[in-house]
Amino acid sequence: MVSHGVSISPDSKYAFISVEGIGGEPGTMDVIDIKNAKKVASVDMGKQAGGIIFWKME
């Protein structure tokens, strides 16, 4: 897998990292708690998913 993009939440609490899958492997999105430097979530994405943008937070 290849790290593809990083986006920081507007409140600067979380980093969202897209990881592109290779070939038939699904990509993932990891969510990192910046203050504690811990991964708090990981979500499988579609094949060849890459890049990320944070749209908005309410």
N, CA, C and O atoms as a MOPAC input file, in Angstrom:
PM7 MOZYME 1SCF
protein

 N      0.83900 1    -1.18000 1     0.00000 1
 C      0.00000 1     0.00000 1     0.00000 1
 C      0.88100 1     1.24000 1     0.00000 1
 O      2.02100 1     1.22700 1     0.46500 1
 N      0.30500 1     2.31500 1    -0.54200 1
 C      1.04500 1     3.55600 1    -0.70900 1
 C      0.26100 1     4.70800 1    -0.08400 1
 O     -0.88500 1     4.94800 1    -0.46600 1
 N      0.86100 1     5.42600 1     0.87300 1
 C      0.20800 1     6.62300 1     1.41900 1
 C      0.01600 1     7.60600 1     0.28300 1
 O      0.91700 1     7.81800 1    -0.52900 1
 N     -1.18300 1     8.21500 1     0.23100 1
 C     -1.51700 1     9.00900 1    -0.93500 1
 C     -1.85900 1    10.44300 1    -0.60400 1
 O     -1.59800 1    11.32900 1    -1.41800 1
 N     -2.42800 1    10.70800 1     0.55000 1
 C     -2.81100 1    12.06200 1     0.89600 1
 C     -3.09700 1    12.19400 1     2.37500 1
 O     -3.40600 1    11.21700 1     3.05700 1
 N     -2.98700 1    13.42900 1     2.86200 1
 C     -3.27100 1    13.71900 1     4.27100 1
 C     -4.12300 1    14.98100 1     4.31800 1
 O     -3.85300 1    15.95400 1     3.61400 1
 N     -5.14900 1    14.95000 1     5.15100 1
 C     -5.97400 1    16.12400 1     5.38300 1
 C     -6.18100 1    16.24800 1     6.88800 1
 O     -6.37700 1    15.24900 1     7.58000 1
 N     -6.13600 1    17.47800 1     7.38700 1
 C     -6.30000 1    17.74400 1     8.81400 1
 C     -7.68600 1    18.35100 1     9.04000 1
 O     -8.10900 1    19.23100 1     8.29000 1
 N     -8.39000 1    17.88400 1    10.07000 1
 C     -9.70900 1    18.43900 1    10.37900 1
 C     -9.57300 1    19.91900 1    10.74600 1
 O     -8.53100 1    20.33300 1    11.25400 1
 N    -10.62000 1    20.72400 1    10.49300 1
 C    -10.54700 1    22.16000 1    10.79400 1
 C    -10.22200 1    22.47400 1    12.24900 1
 O     -9.66300 1    23.53100 1    12.54000 1
 N    -10.56300 1    21.57000 1    13.16900 1
 C    -10.25300 1    21.80600 1    14.57800 1
 C     -8.85600 1    21.29700 1    14.95900 1
 O     -8.46000 1    21.35900 1    16.12300 1
 N     -8.11900 1    20.79700 1    13.96900 1
 C     -6.74000 1    20.30700 1    14.14100 1
 C     -6.61700 1    19.12900 1    15.10300 1
 O     -5.53300 1    18.87900 1    15.63000 1
 N     -7.70900 1    18.40200 1    15.34100 1
 C     -7.66200 1    17.26200 1    16.25300 1
 C     -7.32200 1    15.95400 1    15.55000 1
 O     -6.74300 1    15.05500 1    16.16000 1
 N     -7.67800 1    15.83800 1    14.27000 1
 C     -7.51700 1    14.56800 1    13.55800 1
 C     -6.82700 1    14.74800 1    12.21900 1
 O     -7.00200 1    15.75500 1    11.53400 1
 N     -6.03700 1    13.74100 1    11.86700 1
 C     -5.44700 1    13.65100 1    10.53700 1
 C     -6.10700 1    12.48300 1     9.82900 1
 O     -6.25000 1    11.40300 1    10.40200 1
 N     -6.50800 1    12.69600 1     8.58600 1
 C     -7.12100 1    11.66700 1     7.76200 1
 C     -6.12000 1    11.31100 1     6.67200 1
 O     -5.73000 1    12.17300 1     5.88400 1
 N     -5.70400 1    10.06400 1     6.62100 1
 C     -4.65400 1     9.63900 1     5.70300 1
 C     -5.21800 1     8.60500 1     4.74600 1
 O     -5.71200 1     7.55900 1     5.16700 1
 N     -5.14100 1     8.90500 1     3.44300 1
 C     -5.59100 1     7.92300 1     2.46000 1
 C     -4.40400 1     7.04700 1     2.07800 1
 O     -3.28800 1     7.52500 1     1.87400 1
 N     -4.68100 1     5.75900 1     1.98900 1
 C     -3.66000 1     4.78000 1     1.63700 1
 C     -4.19100 1     4.01800 1     0.41900 1
 O     -5.18200 1     3.29400 1     0.51500 1
 N     -3.52700 1     4.18800 1    -0.71800 1
 C     -3.97700 1     3.57400 1    -1.96300 1
 C     -3.66100 1     2.08800 1    -1.97900 1
 O     -2.54700 1     1.68200 1    -1.65000 1
 N     -4.64800 1     1.27200 1    -2.36300 1
 C     -4.42000 1    -0.16500 1    -2.51400 1
 C     -3.63500 1    -0.43200 1    -3.78900 1
 O     -3.67700 1     0.36500 1    -4.72700 1
 N     -2.93600 1    -1.52400 1    -3.82600 1
 C     -2.17100 1    -1.94200 1    -5.00000 1
 C     -2.91600 1    -3.09200 1    -5.67300 1
 O     -3.31400 1    -4.05000 1    -5.01000 1
 N     -3.10300 1    -2.99600 1    -6.98500 1
 C     -3.78300 1    -4.06700 1    -7.71000 1
 C     -5.19000 1    -4.26500 1    -7.20400 1
 O     -5.98500 1    -3.32500 1    -7.21900 1
 N     -5.52200 1    -5.46700 1    -6.75400 1
 C     -6.85600 1    -5.78700 1    -6.27900 1
 C     -7.10600 1    -5.45700 1    -4.82100 1
 O     -8.22200 1    -5.64600 1    -4.33600 1
 N     -6.09600 1    -4.96800 1    -4.10200 1
 C     -6.27000 1    -4.64600 1    -2.68100 1
 C     -7.09900 1    -3.38600 1    -2.51800 1
 O     -6.93100 1    -2.43600 1    -3.28200 1
 N     -8.00500 1    -3.35800 1    -1.52100 1
 C     -8.74500 1    -2.11900 1    -1.27500 1
 C     -7.82900 1    -1.07200 1    -0.65300 1
 O     -6.86100 1    -1.40400 1     0.03100 1
 N     -8.14200 1     0.18200 1    -0.89800 1
 C     -7.44200 1     1.26100 1    -0.21000 1
 C     -8.04400 1     1.41000 1     1.18100 1
 O     -9.06600 1     0.79800 1     1.48900 1
 N     -7.41900 1     2.21100 1     2.00800 1
 C     -7.96400 1     2.47800 1     3.34000 1
 C     -7.85900 1     3.95600 1     3.65200 1
 O     -7.11100 1     4.68900 1     3.00600 1
 N     -8.61500 1     4.38500 1     4.64700 1
 C     -8.46500 1     5.71400 1     5.20100 1
 C     -8.23600 1     5.52000 1     6.68900 1
 O     -9.07400 1     4.94400 1     7.38200 1
 N     -7.11200 1     5.99700 1     7.17700 1
 C     -6.80400 1     5.92800 1     8.59800 1
 C     -7.09800 1     7.28300 1     9.22400 1
 O     -6.83900 1     8.32100 1     8.61500 1
 N     -7.63500 1     7.27700 1    10.43500 1
 C     -7.90900 1     8.50000 1    11.18400 1
 C     -6.99600 1     8.49700 1    12.40400 1
 O     -7.01300 1     7.56300 1    13.20400 1
 N     -6.20200 1     9.55200 1    12.53400 1
 C     -5.21200 1     9.66100 1    13.60900 1
 C     -5.60200 1    10.78500 1    14.56700 1
 O     -5.86700 1    11.90700 1    14.13700 1
 N     -5.63700 1    10.48400 1    15.85800 1
 C     -5.80200 1    11.50100 1    16.90100 1
 C     -4.43600 1    12.16800 1    17.03600 1
 O     -3.48800 1    11.55400 1    17.52700 1
 N     -4.33500 1    13.41000 1    16.60400 1
 C     -3.03400 1    14.08700 1    16.54400 1
 C     -2.43100 1    14.27900 1    17.93300 1
 O     -1.24400 1    14.01500 1    18.12600 1
 N     -3.22400 1    14.73600 1    18.90400 1
 C     -2.71000 1    15.00600 1    20.24900 1
 C     -2.08300 1    13.75800 1    20.87300 1
 O     -1.02600 1    13.83400 1    21.49900 1
 N     -2.74600 1    12.60400 1    20.69700 1
 C     -2.27000 1    11.37200 1    21.32500 1
 C     -1.43400 1    10.49400 1    20.39400 1
 O     -0.92400 1     9.45200 1    20.80600 1
 N     -1.29700 1    10.92200 1    19.13700 1
 C     -0.53100 1    10.17100 1    18.12900 1
 C     -0.98100 1     8.70500 1    18.05600 1
 O     -0.16100 1     7.78700 1    18.02200 1
 N     -2.30700 1     8.51300 1    18.03400 1
 C     -2.88500 1     7.16100 1    17.99400 1
 C     -3.86500 1     7.04900 1    16.83600 1
 O     -4.60400 1     7.99000 1    16.54800 1
 N     -3.87100 1     5.89300 1    16.16700 1
 C     -4.87300 1     5.62500 1    15.15000 1
 C     -6.17700 1     5.28800 1    15.84900 1
 O     -6.22700 1     4.37300 1    16.67100 1
 N     -7.24800 1     6.03300 1    15.52300 1
 C     -8.53200 1     5.82600 1    16.18100 1
 C     -9.54000 1     5.12500 1    15.28200 1
 O    -10.56300 1     4.64100 1    15.76500 1
 N     -9.26700 1     5.06300 1    13.97700 1
 C    -10.18400 1     4.38200 1    13.05900 1
 C     -9.46000 1     4.05500 1    11.76200 1
 O     -8.46800 1     4.68900 1    11.40300 1
 N     -9.97800 1     3.05800 1    11.07600 1
 C     -9.47700 1     2.68000 1     9.76200 1
 C    -10.66000 1     2.15400 1     8.96400 1
 O    -11.40600 1     1.29900 1     9.44200 1
 N    -10.83200 1     2.66200 1     7.75200 1
 C    -11.97400 1     2.30600 1     6.92200 1
 C    -11.47000 1     1.80200 1     5.57400 1
 O    -10.65700 1     2.46000 1     4.92500 1
 N    -11.95700 1     0.62700 1     5.15200 1
 C    -11.60600 1     0.14000 1     3.81800 1
 C    -12.31500 1     0.98000 1     2.76800 1
 O    -13.48000 1     1.34300 1     2.93200 1
 N    -11.60600 1     1.28500 1     1.69200 1
 C    -12.14900 1     2.06300 1     0.57400 1
 C    -12.16700 1     1.17300 1    -0.66300 1
 O    -11.76600 1     0.01100 1    -0.59600 1
 N    -12.61700 1     1.69600 1    -1.76300 1
 C    -12.64400 1     0.95000 1    -3.01100 1
 C    -11.24800 1     0.72400 1    -3.57100 1
 O    -10.27500 1     1.31400 1    -3.10100 1
 N    -11.16200 1    -0.12800 1    -4.57200 1
 C     -9.87700 1    -0.41200 1    -5.22500 1
 C     -9.32000 1     0.86000 1    -5.85700 1
 O    -10.05700 1     1.66500 1    -6.42800 1
 N     -8.01900 1     1.02100 1    -5.74100 1
 C     -7.29900 1     2.15200 1    -6.32100 1
 C     -7.74900 1     3.50800 1    -5.76500 1
 O     -7.51400 1     4.53600 1    -6.39900 1
 N     -8.39100 1     3.52500 1    -4.59300 1
 C     -8.77900 1     4.79700 1    -3.97700 1
 C     -7.51600 1     5.55800 1    -3.59100 1
 O     -6.59000 1     4.97800 1    -3.02400 1
 N     -7.47500 1     6.82200 1    -3.88900 1
 C     -6.29900 1     7.61600 1    -3.54400 1
 C     -6.66300 1     9.08300 1    -3.39600 1
 O     -7.58300 1     9.56200 1    -4.05800 1
 N     -5.96100 1     9.79300 1    -2.54700 1
 C     -6.21300 1    11.19700 1    -2.29800 1
 C     -7.33200 1    11.39200 1    -1.29300 1
 O     -8.15300 1    10.49900 1    -1.08500 1
 N     -7.36100 1    12.56000 1    -0.67100 1
 C     -8.39200 1    12.85400 1     0.32800 1
 C     -8.50700 1    14.36500 1     0.47000 1
 O     -7.53100 1    15.09800 1     0.30700 1
 N     -9.70100 1    14.80900 1     0.77200 1
 C     -9.94400 1    16.22800 1     1.07300 1
 C    -10.97800 1    16.28200 1     2.19800 1
 O    -11.89500 1    15.46300 1     2.23500 1
 N    -10.83800 1    17.21300 1     3.08800 1
 C    -11.80600 1    17.39000 1     4.16700 1
 C    -12.77600 1    18.45900 1     3.71700 1
 O    -12.37900 1    19.60100 1     3.48600 1
 N    -14.04900 1    18.10300 1     3.59100 1
 C    -15.02800 1    19.03400 1     3.03600 1
 C    -15.45700 1    20.07000 1     4.06100 1
 O    -15.17100 1    21.25300 1     3.88100 1
 N    -16.12800 1    19.66700 1     5.12400 1
 C    -16.52400 1    20.60900 1     6.16300 1
 C    -16.91500 1    19.87500 1     7.42900 1
 O    -17.09800 1    18.65800 1     7.42800 1
 N    -17.03900 1    20.62300 1     8.49900 1
 C    -17.37500 1    20.03900 1     9.79200 1
 C    -18.38900 1    20.94500 1    10.45600 1
 O    -18.22100 1    22.16400 1    10.48000 1
 N    -19.45400 1    20.34500 1    11.00000 1
 C    -20.48200 1    21.16200 1    11.64400 1
 C    -20.58300 1    20.84300 1    13.10200 1
 O    -21.39800 1    21.43500 1    13.80900 1

